[in-house]
Amino acid sequence: MVMLAPYNDSNKSSSNHATIAISTTLAKCPSTDETDVMTRTGVPQSLARHDMGLSTIIGRTDRDATGNKLDAAMRTRMNRLATWDMRSQLHTPRDRSLRQAFFQLDVLKDKIGLSDSMVEKTAYIYRKAQSRKLTRGRTVSGVLAAAVYIACREMGAHRTLDDIATACNVKRKELSKDFRMLHTRLDLKIPQQDPMKCIAKVASKAKLSEKTKRQAAQIMRYVTREEISAGKDPMGLAATVLYLSSIKNGETITQSNIAEAAGVTEVTVRTRAKELRNKLEFN
């Protein structure tokens, strides 16, 4: 960050200096090969900021660049300039919407453990949706939650609709609707969820043994290879495979417990178990 002071006439006192912090300046840094390299300093650029980190910030300080104290008139003037500078950055509804969305995204990052690449991907999807006017008539939280879910799917992170809906404080129905809208209108190529990751998550919640987990992974590989899993919910399928594996290993777990751990209904587990028993000849 570079501290700049406006031109000061020799007849005026040094107390009329004002401090302005600019976040997109360049500084020369020495290099080993004796060449001057221009290196950017200040706040890093990011799609997850409403201004992408390119805004100018007028610091609220009572001293100038040389360290001398500002007089009352100049301090009042700089405070007014700082206020109008802040207001000028949010002069359109689009900027205000972006600021609100990315503030929620910053909170969501710590709540469900999103990486920096997932945050940037989410911000890119949200900006793309806003540029095509897909956010009109929809809540910021709903569209942002759908963008987070899409980013997690594309980056290979296992986050269910229920996890994101709970973290974003939106209804699952609204999240599903916004997800389908973004998927269709933005023509996104979203990969399918990996059922093997679902097995690990459900088994951890249900507190099943490692032997049951390994056997369930073997069954899931066979189910995937034979394309039995096509068109089925990965969480429901993982819960069913774990349920059948626990029965074979003599572990006691009910359908309601395994369904609660997977976030599905008992009917789903019962139906999938019946289908797998018939196709795999499970004893």
C-alpha positions in Angstrom: 0.0 0.0 0.0 1.4 3.4 -1.0 0.6 6.6 1.0 -0.1 9.5 -1.3 -0.4 13.2 -0.3 -1.9 15.9 -2.4 0.3 18.8 -3.7 1.0 21.3 -1.0 1.7 24.9 -1.8 4.7 26.4 0.0 2.5 29.1 1.4 0.2 26.6 3.1 1.0 24.7 6.3 2.0 21.0 6.2 -1.1 20.2 8.2 -3.2 20.5 5.0 -1.7 17.2 3.7 -4.2 14.3 3.4 -3.5 10.6 3.4 -5.1 8.4 0.7 -4.5 4.7 0.6 -4.7 3.1 -2.9 -5.1 -0.7 -2.9 -4.0 -1.3 -6.5 -0.6 0.3 -6.7 2.7 -1.2 -8.0 6.0 -1.2 -6.2 9.5 -2.0 -7.5 11.1 -4.9 -5.8 14.7 -5.9 -6.3 15.4 -9.2 -7.9 18.3 -11.6 -7.9 19.1 -11.1 -11.6 19.5 -7.4 -11.1 16.3 -6.5 -13.1 13.5 -4.3 -11.9 10.3 -6.3 -11.5 7.0 -4.6 -11.0 5.2 -6.3 -8.1 1.6 -5.5 -7.1 1.0 -4.6 -3.5 -2.0 -4.1 -1.4 -5.3 -6.1 -1.3 -5.2 -9.0 -3.7 -7.6 -9.1 -6.6 -10.5 -11.5 -6.1 -13.8 -12.2 -7.8 -15.3 -12.7 -4.3 -15.1 -8.9 -3.7 -17.8 -6.7 -5.1 -15.2 -4.4 -6.6 -12.7 -7.2 -7.2 -10.3 -5.5 -4.9 -9.6 -2.6 -7.3 -11.2 0.2 -5.3 -9.5 3.3 -3.8 -9.8 3.7 -0.1 -9.4 7.0 1.7 -8.1 6.3 5.2 -9.8 7.8 8.2 -6.8 9.2 10.0 -5.9 12.5 11.7 -2.4 12.6 10.3 -0.9 13.3 6.9 1.8 11.4 5.0 4.6 13.1 6.9 3.1 12.3 10.3 1.9 15.8 11.1 -1.6 16.3 12.6 -4.4 17.6 10.4 -6.2 20.7 11.4 -9.9 20.6 12.2 -11.0 21.9 8.8 -8.9 19.5 6.8 -10.0 16.6 9.0 -13.6 17.4 8.5 -13.1 17.7 4.8 -11.3 14.3 4.5 -14.0 12.6 6.6 -16.6 13.9 4.1 -14.5 12.7 1.2 -14.1 9.2 2.7 -17.9 9.0 3.3 -18.7 9.9 -0.3 -16.0 7.6 -1.6 -17.6 4.7 0.3 -21.1 5.7 -1.0 -19.8 6.0 -4.6 -18.7 2.4 -4.6 -22.3 1.2 -4.0 -24.2 3.5 -6.3 -26.0 0.8 -8.2 -28.3 -2.0 -7.1 -25.9 -4.5 -8.8 -23.0 -3.4 -6.6 -25.2 -3.6 -3.5 -26.4 -7.1 -4.4 -22.8 -8.2 -5.0 -21.7 -6.8 -1.7 -24.5 -8.6 0.2 -23.9 -11.9 -1.6 -20.2 -11.9 -1.1 -20.6 -10.9 2.6 -22.7 -14.0 3.0 -20.2 -16.1 1.0 -17.4 -15.0 3.4 -19.5 -16.2 6.4 -20.4 -19.4 4.6 -16.7 -20.1 3.8 -15.9 -20.6 7.5 -19.2 -22.3 8.3 -18.9 -25.3 5.9 -15.2 -25.2 5.2 -14.9 -23.9 1.6 -11.5 -23.5 0.1 -10.3 -20.4 -1.7 -10.8 -22.0 -5.1 -14.4 -22.9 -4.2 -15.0 -19.4 -3.1 -13.7 -18.0 -6.4 -15.7 -20.5 -8.4 -18.8 -19.6 -6.5 -18.2 -15.9 -7.1 -17.7 -16.5 -10.8 -21.0 -18.5 -11.1 -22.9 -15.8 -9.2 -21.5 -13.0 -11.3 -22.3 -14.9 -14.4 -25.9 -15.4 -13.2 -26.3 -11.8 -12.4 -24.9 -10.6 -15.8 -27.6 -12.7 -17.4 -30.2 -11.2 -15.1 -31.1 -14.6 -13.6 -31.1 -13.1 -10.0 -34.2 -11.0 -10.6 -37.2 -12.1 -8.6 -35.0 -14.5 -6.6 -33.4 -14.1 -3.2 -29.7 -13.5 -2.9 -29.3 -16.3 -0.4 -31.0 -18.8 -2.7 -29.0 -18.1 -5.8 -25.8 -17.9 -3.8 -26.5 -21.3 -2.1 -27.1 -22.8 -5.6 -23.8 -21.4 -6.8 -22.0 -22.8 -3.8 -23.5 -26.3 -4.5 -22.5 -26.2 -8.1 -19.0 -25.1 -7.2 -18.7 -28.0 -4.7 -19.9 -30.4 -7.3 -17.4 -29.1 -9.9 -14.5 -29.1 -7.5 -15.2 -32.6 -6.2 -16.1 -31.6 -2.7 -19.0 -33.6 -1.1 -21.6 -31.2 0.1 -25.3 -32.2 0.0 -28.3 -30.0 -0.6 -29.3 -30.3 3.0 -25.9 -29.3 4.3 -25.8 -26.1 2.1 -29.5 -25.3 2.7 -29.0 -25.5 6.5 -25.8 -23.4 6.4 -27.4 -20.7 4.1 -30.7 -20.7 6.1 -32.8 -21.4 3.0 -35.4 -24.0 2.2 -34.2 -27.1 0.4 -37.0 -26.7 -2.2 -35.8 -23.2 -3.0 -32.2 -24.3 -3.3 -33.2 -27.2 -5.6 -35.2 -24.8 -7.8 -32.4 -22.3 -8.1 -29.9 -25.0 -8.8 -32.0 -26.4 -11.6 -32.4 -22.9 -13.0 -28.7 -22.2 -13.0 -27.9 -25.6 -14.4 -30.2 -25.1 -17.3 -29.9 -21.4 -18.1 -26.1 -21.3 -17.8 -25.6 -24.6 -19.6 -23.3 -25.9 -17.0 -21.6 -29.4 -17.2 -21.8 -30.6 -13.6 -20.2 -34.0 -12.8 -22.1 -36.6 -10.8 -21.4 -37.1 -7.1 -19.0 -39.9 -6.2 -20.9 -42.6 -4.3 -17.7 -43.7 -2.6 -17.4 -40.4 -0.8 -21.0 -40.8 0.3 -20.2 -44.2 1.9 -17.5 -42.7 4.0 -19.7 -39.8 5.2 -22.7 -42.0 6.0 -20.6 -44.7 7.7 -19.0 -42.0 9.9 -22.3 -40.6 11.0 -23.8 -44.1 11.6 -20.6 -45.2 13.5 -20.2 -48.4 11.5 -17.1 -50.5 11.6 -14.2 -50.3 9.2 -15.0 -53.9 8.0 -18.5 -52.9 7.0 -17.3 -49.8 5.3 -14.7 -51.8 3.2 -17.3 -54.4 2.2 -19.8 -51.6 1.3 -17.1 -50.0 -1.0 -16.7 -53.3 -2.8 -20.4 -53.6 -3.4 -20.6 -50.0 -4.5 -17.8 -50.6 -7.1 -19.7 -53.5 -8.5 -23.0 -51.5 -8.6 -21.2 -48.7 -10.4 -19.5 -51.0 -12.9 -22.8 -52.7 -13.7 -24.5 -49.2 -14.1 -27.1 -50.2 -11.5 -26.5 -46.8 -9.8 -27.7 -44.8 -12.9 -30.4 -42.3 -12.0 -30.3 -43.0 -8.3 -29.5 -40.7 -5.4 -25.9 -41.3 -4.3 -26.7 -40.8 -0.6 -29.7 -43.2 -0.7 -27.6 -45.8 -2.6 -24.7 -45.4 -0.2 -27.1 -45.9 2.8 -28.6 -49.0 1.2 -25.2 -50.5 0.5 -24.0 -49.9 4.0 -27.3 -51.4 5.4 -26.8 -54.6 3.4 -23.1 -54.8 4.3 -23.9 -54.4 8.0 -26.5 -57.2 7.9 -23.9 -59.5 6.2 -21.3 -58.6 8.9 -23.7 -59.1 11.8 -23.9 -55.5 12.8 -27.2 -54.3 14.3 -28.5 -51.1 12.7 -32.0 -50.2 11.7 -33.2 -48.7 8.5 -34.4 -45.6 10.3 -30.9 -45.0 11.8 -29.0 -45.5 8.5 -31.6 -43.3 6.7 -31.2 -40.5 9.3 -27.5 -40.6 8.9 -27.8 -40.3 5.1 -30.5 -37.7 5.1 -33.0 -39.9 3.2 -36.3 -41.6 4.1 -36.7 -45.2 5.3 -38.8 -45.9 2.1 -35.8 -45.1 0.0 -33.5 -47.5 1.9 -36.2 -50.2 1.8 -36.8 -49.8 -1.9 -33.1 -49.7 -2.9 -32.4 -52.7 -0.7 -35.0 -54.8 -2.4 -33.7 -53.8 -5.8 -30.1 -54.6 -4.9 -31.0 -58.0 -3.3 -32.7 -59.0 -6.6 -29.9 -57.8 -8.9 -27.0 -58.9 -6.8 -28.5 -62.1 -5.4 -27.6 -60.9 -1.9 -28.0 -63.4 0.8 
